Amino acid sequence: MCSSRGVFAQPERTPVHSPATGVHRRMLLPLLLFVAAVPTFAQTSVPPAQQPGQGAQVHTGTSSGLSLDTRIQNLLADHQYFRVQAELQNLPPTEAQLYRGILANRSNDLKTSIQLLEPLVDKVTASGDVAHERLLREALAQDYLRDGDWSKAAASYSELESRLARHLSSDQQDSIELPVKLLPLAKNNPPETVDPCDPFTMQASEDPLGLLDIPVFVDADPRSWMLDPTAPFNLIDRSTAREIGLKISDDSATIRTLTGRPIVVHMAVIPRFTIGGRLTLHNMTVFVYDDADYFFPHSQYQVEGVLGYAALAALGGITVTDEDTVEVRPAKEIGADEKANLLTAGAPFFLDGDQIIVALGRSGSFGTTTAAGPAAAEPDTENHTDDRMYAVDAGGQQTYLTSRYFDEHAAEFNGQQVSPFSFPGMESAPQPAYMAETVPLTVGRITVNLHYIRVLTQPLGSAALDDVYGVLGIDALQQLGSYTFDYRTMRFSVRPE
């Protein structure tokens, strides 16, 4: 499963956030998964990039006036990880080590990232280079958080805020609000542990918000929780926490980036939590919200709990089918070969702070015939030279393609009528957009056709929305026969409907 920022749902169908004030829930806690290897990076082309924290699009690469280090920072902001890797040989050793650590962070190779970045903290801080210090501290804090080290993560985010808050853009400040405020509530919690488990399949159900609910046991109490990988932490409503006898913290934090309005959140620890009746987690940290914060009056739907990234740590590979079944290949299997059942085909994906980014190949004009059939069994050996970066949000309802996509496909819309499009619930002027009847996207060696996708013609003015070629929400994923994310190999694959 995956997600990203900048996805807008219909107001009643918004799962756990609201863009009503232009605030978007950000992916602050990428999946805590045990990934052993970093995907191979190859050089890729450089589409229009954005300066960190800026909405306007600029061109990066070898243009005059930019130092190599500045170009690499632009490429990172633009998610061009293959190109960054290709440039490292031209950097001084310390800078090369910094960017290798950041690339390892993006590939979720936590051990390597920590080993590379920790020794640089004092040196980079003493240098006075604020840009390098921000990149280093952000990546290292994310590493500790994904690794489940509550204490180090809390300290790292606190240090990041105290030293660099005035140098962060509004998007960057939003991206650290939850860990800065919530981690102090959990910094003394015991680490979460997971029991080994055989692969299994569970039946999900579509909730009134159009998202998947899956069966869970909360300390032996059967429940149905929303599966929303875009949620940064595991969440539980106060009524459920009280009914099952959880000890709710006296301390609390007031946050705004989950819903776009201030809400008060407490903390609790679930001693035993089981997903699908098979996969058991111990000492699972959850954050407790008031029932009214996630109650949807129109459908009379109360969200009892949300499984976010922290709970999904143990789900090494997940396939969601068009029959609402979820096939799980746990990161820790009973007596299994560590290399068994690993997905090596498909497209690479990355964790970039508050986004999950998938590298999709360039596809042809609208109407290209879909290459039907299962994904190739052999590994994908393409060098991704022409890949374009998309965000995927399995917890959001609205798919759209950005002006970056339009700039490359403008001729295909000649003769079509543009119409104003407003993101539901967003307080901004309507945006000019086309409706693409068919959009072919290439995932590894498979091309799939998505239908009736909005294509924006102008930048929205925010790096949170403009820095990818598109955002694929649940409405796009539901057009597929199945989709798979294997966090052990950081690969995404699809099966056409």
VMD Tcl script that draws the C-alpha trace (Angstrom):
set ca {
  {0.00 0.00 0.00}
  {1.15 3.52 -0.47}
  {0.24 7.10 -0.30}
  {1.22 10.64 -0.73}
  {0.29 14.17 0.02}
  {-1.94 16.37 -2.06}
  {-4.83 13.95 -2.66}
  {-8.29 15.39 -2.18}
  {-11.40 13.38 -1.42}
  {-15.02 14.40 -1.47}
  {-15.74 16.08 1.89}
  {-17.83 13.19 3.22}
  {-15.39 10.62 1.88}
  {-12.21 12.18 3.22}
  {-10.69 9.45 5.42}
  {-8.57 11.22 8.02}
  {-7.75 14.65 6.68}
  {-9.35 17.68 5.16}
  {-7.72 20.11 2.73}
  {-10.20 22.80 3.66}
  {-7.46 25.24 4.58}
  {-4.90 24.03 2.08}
  {-3.34 21.79 4.72}
  {-2.62 18.27 3.56}
  {-1.91 15.29 5.70}
  {1.69 14.44 5.00}
  {3.45 11.14 5.11}
  {5.54 11.71 8.24}
  {6.02 8.08 9.13}
  {6.93 5.99 6.10}
  {6.59 2.25 6.53}
  {8.72 0.68 9.25}
  {9.83 -2.19 7.11}
  {12.94 -4.27 7.18}
  {14.46 -3.71 3.75}
  {17.84 -5.33 3.35}
  {19.02 -3.88 0.08}
  {19.02 -0.52 -1.69}
  {17.65 -0.64 -5.27}
  {20.19 0.05 -7.97}
  {20.09 3.64 -9.11}
  {20.61 4.57 -12.75}
  {20.81 7.89 -14.51}
  {17.48 9.33 -15.54}
  {16.31 12.33 -17.49}
  {15.60 15.56 -15.68}
  {12.12 17.03 -16.14}
  {11.26 20.50 -14.83}
  {12.19 20.64 -11.15}
  {11.26 22.80 -8.24}
  {13.32 24.58 -5.69}
  {12.68 23.12 -2.23}
  {9.65 24.78 -0.72}
  {8.76 26.67 -3.92}
  {5.81 26.14 -6.18}
  {7.22 27.53 -9.42}
  {8.79 25.04 -11.77}
  {12.40 25.51 -12.79}
  {14.79 23.48 -14.90}
  {17.60 21.60 -13.23}
  {20.58 19.81 -14.67}
  {23.66 21.36 -16.19}
  {22.23 24.83 -16.72}
  {24.65 27.68 -16.10}
  {24.79 29.43 -12.77}
  {24.10 26.40 -10.59}
  {26.79 24.62 -8.63}
  {26.83 20.82 -8.67}
  {25.67 20.72 -5.05}
  {22.75 23.07 -5.78}
  {21.75 20.98 -8.80}
  {21.77 17.84 -6.66}
  {19.59 19.52 -4.04}
  {17.17 20.48 -6.81}
  {17.20 16.93 -8.12}
  {16.43 15.58 -4.66}
  {13.53 18.00 -4.31}
  {12.38 16.76 -7.71}
  {12.65 13.07 -6.66}
  {15.31 12.39 -9.31}
  {17.14 9.78 -7.28}
  {18.70 7.97 -10.23}
  {20.32 11.17 -11.45}
  {21.55 12.04 -7.94}
  {23.23 8.65 -7.71}
  {24.98 9.25 -11.02}
  {26.35 12.58 -9.80}
  {27.88 11.33 -6.54}
  {31.23 10.44 -8.08}
  {31.76 14.14 -8.82}
  {31.30 15.31 -5.22}
  {33.82 15.73 -2.37}
  {33.81 12.70 -0.01}
  {31.77 14.29 2.80}
  {29.07 15.59 0.48}
  {28.95 12.25 -1.37}
  {28.49 10.45 1.97}
  {25.67 12.84 2.90}
  {23.76 12.18 -0.30}
  {24.41 8.42 -0.16}
  {22.84 8.43 3.28}
  {19.85 10.38 1.98}
  {19.43 8.00 -0.96}
  {19.53 5.07 1.46}
  {16.82 6.83 3.45}
  {14.69 7.19 0.32}
  {15.19 3.48 -0.40}
  {14.23 2.60 3.19}
  {17.63 1.05 3.88}
  {17.62 2.35 7.43}
  {20.77 0.66 8.70}
  {22.90 2.03 5.87}
  {21.37 5.50 6.11}
  {22.00 5.75 9.85}
  {25.57 4.48 9.48}
  {26.32 7.09 6.83}
  {24.55 10.06 8.40}
  {25.22 9.79 12.15}
  {28.99 10.49 11.83}
  {28.27 13.66 9.83}
  {25.94 15.44 12.28}
  {28.56 17.41 14.22}
  {30.65 18.26 11.17}
  {27.73 19.45 9.06}
  {26.25 21.41 11.97}
  {29.57 23.14 12.63}
  {29.92 24.07 8.95}
  {26.94 26.43 9.15}
  {25.52 24.99 5.92}
  {21.81 25.16 6.76}
  {20.67 23.37 3.58}
  {22.90 20.35 4.26}
  {22.00 20.31 7.94}
  {18.28 20.27 7.16}
  {18.62 17.43 4.66}
  {20.74 15.42 7.10}
  {18.57 15.97 10.18}
  {15.32 15.30 8.33}
  {16.58 12.02 6.88}
  {18.12 10.82 10.15}
  {14.96 11.64 12.14}
  {12.90 9.69 9.60}
  {15.34 6.77 9.89}
  {14.90 6.56 13.66}
  {11.13 6.84 13.33}
  {10.85 4.10 10.72}
  {13.20 1.95 12.78}
  {10.83 2.26 15.75}
  {13.31 4.02 18.02}
  {10.84 6.33 19.75}
  {13.40 8.02 21.99}
  {15.94 8.87 19.28}
  {13.20 9.93 16.89}
  {11.67 12.29 19.46}
  {15.05 13.84 20.23}
  {15.95 14.20 16.56}
  {12.72 15.92 15.57}
  {12.98 18.21 18.58}
  {16.52 19.20 17.58}
  {15.44 19.70 13.96}
  {12.68 22.07 15.00}
  {14.70 24.01 17.57}
  {17.64 24.58 15.24}
  {16.04 24.98 11.85}
  {12.36 25.93 12.18}
  {12.92 29.44 10.83}
  {14.60 27.98 7.72}
  {11.71 25.62 6.87}
  {9.01 26.38 4.33}
  {5.38 26.10 5.40}
  {5.18 22.68 3.72}
  {8.27 21.52 5.59}
  {6.92 22.84 8.89}
  {3.65 20.98 8.32}
  {5.58 17.81 7.53}
  {7.20 17.68 10.96}
  {4.26 18.84 13.08}
  {2.99 15.38 13.99}
  {6.31 13.79 14.96}
  {7.42 16.94 16.82}
  {4.23 17.02 18.90}
  {3.30 13.34 19.20}
  {6.65 11.64 19.69}
  {7.22 13.18 23.15}
  {4.06 11.36 24.24}
  {5.55 8.05 23.13}
  {9.30 8.50 23.67}
  {9.37 6.13 26.66}
  {7.16 3.45 25.08}
  {8.49 -0.08 24.65}
  {9.46 -1.03 21.09}
  {6.86 -2.75 18.96}
  {7.58 -6.41 18.22}
  {6.07 -8.74 15.63}
  {5.58 -12.51 15.69}
  {6.67 -14.46 12.59}
  {3.74 -15.48 10.43}
  {2.99 -17.53 7.31}
  {1.56 -15.74 4.24}
  {-2.19 -15.30 4.42}
  {-5.19 -13.74 2.71}
  {-7.88 -11.69 4.40}
  {-11.17 -10.33 3.16}
  {-11.49 -6.58 3.31}
  {-14.68 -4.54 3.01}
  {-15.34 -1.14 1.49}
  {-16.39 1.34 4.13}
  {-18.76 4.30 3.58}
  {-15.75 6.46 2.74}
  {-14.85 4.19 -0.18}
  {-11.69 2.88 1.54}
  {-10.79 -0.58 2.81}
  {-11.60 -1.81 6.29}
  {-9.86 -4.98 7.46}
  {-10.57 -7.35 10.37}
  {-8.38 -6.88 13.43}
  {-8.29 -7.94 17.07}
  {-7.48 -5.14 19.50}
  {-6.20 -6.95 22.58}
  {-8.53 -9.91 21.69}
  {-11.51 -7.64 20.94}
  {-12.72 -8.08 17.30}
  {-12.94 -4.85 15.32}
  {-12.86 -3.54 11.77}
  {-10.29 -0.82 11.17}
  {-9.61 1.36 8.19}
  {-6.53 0.40 6.21}
  {-5.08 3.80 5.37}
  {-1.36 3.69 4.63}
  {-1.35 7.47 4.29}
  {-2.02 7.83 8.02}
  {1.30 8.76 9.65}
  {0.58 6.95 12.93}
  {-1.87 4.32 14.16}
  {-5.05 5.96 15.42}
  {-7.91 4.86 17.68}
  {-11.07 6.63 18.85}
  {-11.54 7.31 22.54}
  {-14.66 5.12 22.91}
  {-12.89 2.05 21.53}
  {-9.81 2.68 23.66}
  {-11.97 2.87 26.78}
  {-14.09 -0.18 25.88}
  {-11.05 -2.42 25.58}
  {-9.45 -0.98 28.72}
  {-6.42 0.82 27.30}
  {-4.53 3.18 29.57}
  {-4.83 6.59 27.93}
  {-2.07 9.08 28.64}
  {-2.78 12.13 30.76}
  {-0.50 14.19 28.54}
  {-1.82 15.32 25.18}
  {-0.87 17.33 22.11}
  {-2.92 19.65 19.91}
  {-2.33 19.08 16.21}
  {-3.86 20.44 13.02}
  {-2.30 18.70 10.00}
  {-4.35 15.50 10.32}
  {-7.71 17.18 9.74}
  {-6.96 20.79 8.90}
  {-8.39 21.93 12.23}
  {-7.00 21.71 15.77}
  {-7.66 18.40 17.53}
  {-6.42 17.09 20.87}
  {-4.65 13.74 20.80}
  {-3.57 11.42 23.61}
  {-1.49 8.23 23.49}
  {-1.99 4.57 24.43}
  {-0.22 1.24 23.96}
  {-2.08 -1.87 22.77}
  {-0.43 -4.93 24.38}
  {-1.54 -7.33 21.64}
  {-2.90 -6.45 18.20}
  {-3.68 -8.98 15.48}
  {-4.27 -8.25 11.79}
  {-6.51 -10.61 9.86}
  {-6.46 -13.08 12.73}
  {-2.92 -14.10 11.78}
  {-0.27 -11.39 12.15}
  {0.32 -10.41 15.79}
  {2.03 -7.23 16.98}
  {2.94 -6.50 20.60}
  {3.18 -3.10 22.30}
  {1.63 -1.21 19.41}
  {1.56 2.55 20.02}
  {-1.67 4.31 19.01}
  {-2.77 7.91 19.28}
  {-6.23 8.53 20.69}
  {-8.62 11.04 19.14}
  {-12.09 12.12 20.23}
  {-14.84 10.22 18.41}
  {-16.27 13.39 16.84}
  {-12.97 14.11 15.07}
  {-13.53 11.18 12.68}
  {-17.29 10.91 12.53}
  {-18.98 11.49 9.16}
  {-22.56 12.69 9.68}
  {-23.87 12.10 6.15}
  {-23.05 8.39 6.20}
  {-23.25 8.06 10.00}
  {-19.84 6.39 9.87}
  {-17.59 6.40 12.91}
  {-13.96 5.53 12.25}
  {-12.99 3.33 15.21}
  {-9.36 2.96 14.26}
  {-6.88 3.57 11.48}
  {-4.01 1.27 10.59}
  {-1.17 3.52 9.48}
  {2.46 2.98 8.72}
  {3.49 1.82 12.16}
  {1.08 -1.15 12.10}
  {2.02 -1.97 8.51}
  {5.67 -2.48 9.43}
  {5.29 -6.24 9.45}
  {3.42 -6.50 6.14}
  {6.39 -7.10 3.89}
  {4.41 -7.48 0.66}
  {0.75 -6.60 0.09}
  {-1.46 -7.34 -2.91}
  {-4.92 -5.76 -3.08}
  {-7.27 -7.32 -5.63}
  {-10.41 -6.07 -7.33}
  {-12.36 -8.49 -5.13}
  {-11.31 -6.62 -1.99}
  {-8.98 -9.36 -0.83}
  {-5.63 -8.47 0.69}
  {-2.81 -10.97 0.24}
  {-0.04 -10.56 2.81}
  {3.53 -11.87 2.62}
  {4.93 -10.94 6.05}
  {8.38 -9.46 6.44}
  {9.04 -12.18 9.03}
  {7.81 -15.54 7.75}
  {7.92 -18.77 9.76}
  {10.85 -20.85 8.55}
  {10.89 -19.21 5.14}
  {13.86 -18.40 2.95}
  {14.49 -14.66 3.27}
  {14.57 -14.38 -0.52}
  {11.40 -16.37 -1.13}
  {8.39 -14.68 -2.71}
  {10.21 -11.39 -3.23}
  {8.84 -9.14 -5.95}
  {11.57 -8.21 -8.40}
  {9.45 -7.13 -11.38}
  {7.46 -3.93 -11.64}
  {8.56 -0.39 -10.88}
  {10.81 0.86 -8.06}
  {9.28 3.08 -5.42}
  {10.79 5.35 -2.79}
  {9.90 6.99 0.51}
  {10.55 10.71 0.28}
  {9.66 12.33 3.57}
  {5.94 12.79 3.21}
  {5.46 10.98 -0.10}
  {5.68 7.53 -1.60}
  {7.05 7.99 -5.11}
  {6.79 5.42 -7.90}
  {9.04 5.57 -10.94}
  {6.81 4.91 -13.95}
  {8.07 4.51 -17.49}
  {7.10 6.93 -20.23}
  {4.11 5.73 -22.22}
  {2.71 6.62 -25.61}
  {-0.28 8.65 -26.72}
  {-3.74 8.29 -25.34}
  {-5.40 5.11 -26.58}
  {-2.26 2.93 -26.46}
  {-3.24 -0.71 -26.23}
  {-2.84 -2.20 -22.77}
  {-0.38 -5.06 -22.48}
  {-2.75 -7.34 -20.64}
  {-1.58 -10.22 -18.50}
  {0.39 -10.72 -15.30}
  {3.54 -8.82 -14.52}
  {6.76 -10.28 -15.87}
  {8.24 -12.95 -13.62}
  {11.83 -12.00 -14.36}
  {13.48 -9.00 -12.68}
  {13.06 -5.58 -14.27}
  {16.46 -4.68 -15.70}
  {15.50 -1.36 -17.28}
  {17.72 1.60 -16.46}
  {14.74 3.95 -15.89}
  {16.30 6.63 -18.09}
  {12.91 8.06 -19.06}
  {10.99 7.37 -15.87}
  {8.56 9.92 -14.51}
  {7.82 10.19 -10.80}
  {4.24 9.77 -9.57}
  {2.85 9.70 -6.04}
  {0.42 6.96 -5.06}
  {-2.21 7.39 -2.37}
  {-4.24 4.30 -1.53}
  {-6.03 6.33 1.14}
  {-7.24 9.19 -1.06}
  {-10.12 9.37 -3.51}
  {-8.94 11.94 -6.04}
  {-6.54 11.10 -8.87}
  {-5.09 13.92 -10.95}
  {-2.19 14.59 -13.28}
  {-0.23 17.79 -12.81}
  {0.82 20.54 -15.16}
  {4.16 18.74 -15.53}
  {2.33 15.90 -17.23}
  {0.32 18.35 -19.32}
  {3.46 20.15 -20.51}
  {4.71 16.90 -22.08}
  {1.32 15.88 -23.54}
  {-0.23 19.24 -24.46}
  {-0.61 18.33 -28.15}
  {-2.84 15.40 -27.23}
  {-5.46 17.81 -25.90}
  {-5.70 19.97 -29.05}
  {-9.33 20.56 -29.87}
  {-10.56 19.49 -26.45}
  {-12.38 21.83 -24.11}
  {-10.83 22.94 -20.85}
  {-13.11 23.23 -17.84}
  {-12.67 24.62 -14.31}
  {-11.95 22.03 -11.66}
  {-12.09 22.59 -7.92}
  {-10.55 20.18 -5.46}
  {-13.43 19.23 -3.15}
  {-13.15 21.09 0.14}
  {-10.15 23.19 -0.87}
  {-10.43 26.93 -0.45}
  {-8.86 27.99 -3.70}
  {-9.97 29.20 -7.09}
  {-11.02 26.57 -9.64}
  {-8.15 25.30 -11.76}
  {-8.26 24.88 -15.56}
  {-8.16 21.19 -16.41}
  {-8.87 18.67 -19.14}
  {-10.54 15.31 -18.69}
  {-8.36 12.58 -20.21}
  {-10.56 9.71 -21.31}
  {-7.65 7.26 -21.34}
  {-4.21 7.62 -19.78}
  {-1.65 4.85 -20.37}
  {0.89 4.38 -17.59}
  {3.79 1.93 -17.74}
  {4.62 0.03 -14.55}
  {7.78 -1.96 -15.16}
  {7.01 -3.90 -18.33}
  {3.23 -3.63 -18.07}
  {1.19 -0.76 -19.50}
  {-2.22 -0.14 -17.98}
  {-4.91 2.26 -19.10}
  {-6.58 4.51 -16.55}
  {-9.77 6.27 -17.54}
  {-11.36 9.68 -16.89}
  {-8.44 11.38 -15.17}
  {-8.22 15.13 -14.57}
  {-5.17 16.83 -16.08}
  {-4.29 20.24 -14.65}
  {-2.90 22.79 -17.08}
  {-1.20 25.12 -14.60}
  {0.92 24.67 -11.46}
  {-1.04 24.96 -8.25}
  {1.77 26.97 -6.68}
  {2.81 24.50 -4.02}
  {5.65 22.02 -4.06}
  {3.35 19.69 -2.13}
  {1.15 19.43 -5.22}
  {3.33 20.22 -8.22}
  {6.50 18.20 -7.66}
  {5.25 14.96 -9.28}
  {3.66 14.12 -12.61}
  {0.48 13.00 -10.93}
  {-1.13 11.57 -7.82}
  {-2.85 8.20 -8.16}
  {-5.63 7.74 -5.63}
  {-7.89 4.83 -4.81}
  {-10.17 5.76 -7.72}
  {-7.31 4.92 -10.10}
  {-6.13 1.83 -8.22}
  {-9.66 0.41 -8.29}
  {-9.45 0.31 -12.07}
  {-6.76 -2.38 -11.79}
  {-7.18 -6.11 -11.39}
  {-4.71 -5.92 -8.52}
  {-1.75 -3.90 -7.31}
  {1.19 -4.97 -5.17}
  {3.68 -3.14 -3.01}
  {6.63 -5.21 -1.82}
  {8.43 -3.16 0.80}
  {11.15 -5.80 1.11}
  {12.37 -4.99 -2.41}
  {10.73 -1.56 -2.79}
  {8.85 -2.68 -5.91}
  {5.35 -1.82 -7.13}
  {3.53 -4.01 -9.66}
  {0.07 -4.12 -11.17}
  {-2.22 -6.53 -12.97}
  {-4.63 -5.04 -15.52}
  {-8.33 -5.57 -14.89}
}
mol new
graphics top color blue
foreach p $ca { graphics top sphere $p radius 0.5 }
foreach p [lrange $ca 0 end-1] q [lrange $ca 1 end] { graphics top cylinder $p $q radius 0.2 }
display resetview
